[in-house]
Amino acid sequence: MSAEVETSEGVDESEKKNSGALEKENQMRMADLSELLKEGTKEAHDRAENTQFVKDFLKGNIKKELFKLATTALYFTYSALEEEMERNKDHPAFAPLYFPMELHRKEALTKDMEYFFGENWEEQVQCPKAAQKYVERIHYIGQNEPELLVAHAYTRYMGDLSGGQVLKKVAQRALKLPSTGEGTQFYLFENVDNAQQFKQLYRARMNALDLNMKTKERIVEEANKAFEYNMQIFNELDQAGSTLARETLEDGFPVHDGKGDMRKCPFYAAEQDKGALEGSSCPFRTAMAVLRKPSLQFILAAGVALAAGLLAWYYI
């Protein structure tokens, strides 16, 4: 009887130890930054991935002009991000995540800009005011709170390595871009042999950062802010799309398709002195005039660009 009691007590003690070890392991896993980011941004991610714009992008409903604008938005975004990453490459809260050869996108985006706009592309594009706000946020974080830089780097680069590859194929098919990669260099990571393995390495490095729980919570908060910025842009995008649709609908009139000699448009000669948005004007000219507005350019461009980033979370 005594032996049975001792054996039973021994089993109970062993089970308690195992249970305690499992609980500790689960707590450690949930304290991992990658897990905190995944769980902490889930609600914002779910809202973003169900926007109509993301669904349309997956279906290939994207125009070349918008894709060019998206590339422009990405260029300015990554220029700012990588400038701050370079500044903080030796900071203990970011140094282990510094992979310039494997991840940096500015050089690839420069090639895409040259493909779409020509050699003098820098003279043709500028960072719109709305985009400048995000650029300023990145610079602020890099210069004042570099420990939060991981929120932007992880969200962007891990998404680019994942869903970005799907978006590359969608863009090539929808826009009839060369299969050799012209116009989609942004999605080509020449120095990453195995994307899945690299993402595992990146997450492991991120989880090994010496950060307290308060800092980790701030990183998750910063990632959620990024999602909120995205949602605001999508809302503006919807409004811009509605405005564009209203301006271009003129029943009973032929529509110039923007190809060939604009002067052959029946509306062009009579309306060129009034401006495209005055009176009865060519719907195509109206659409292009709307698109030329800096604020709407960024809304549409950033919508495409940020949709790419949000959609990529499907595959993280």
Secondary structure by P-SEA (a helix, b strand, c coil): caaaaaaaaaaaaaaaaaaaaaaaaaaaaaacaaaaaaaaaaaaaaaaaacaaaaaaaaccccaaaaaaaaaaaaaaaaaaaaaaaaacccccccccccccccccaaaaaaaaaaaccccccccccccaaaaaaaaaaaaaaaccccaaaaaaaacaaaaacaaaaaaaaaaaaacccccccccccccccccccaaaaaaaaaaaaaaccccaaaaaaaaaaaaaaaaaaaaaaaaaaaaaaaaaaaaccccccccccccccccccccccccccccccccccaaaaaaaaaacaaaaaaaaaaaaaaaaaaacccc
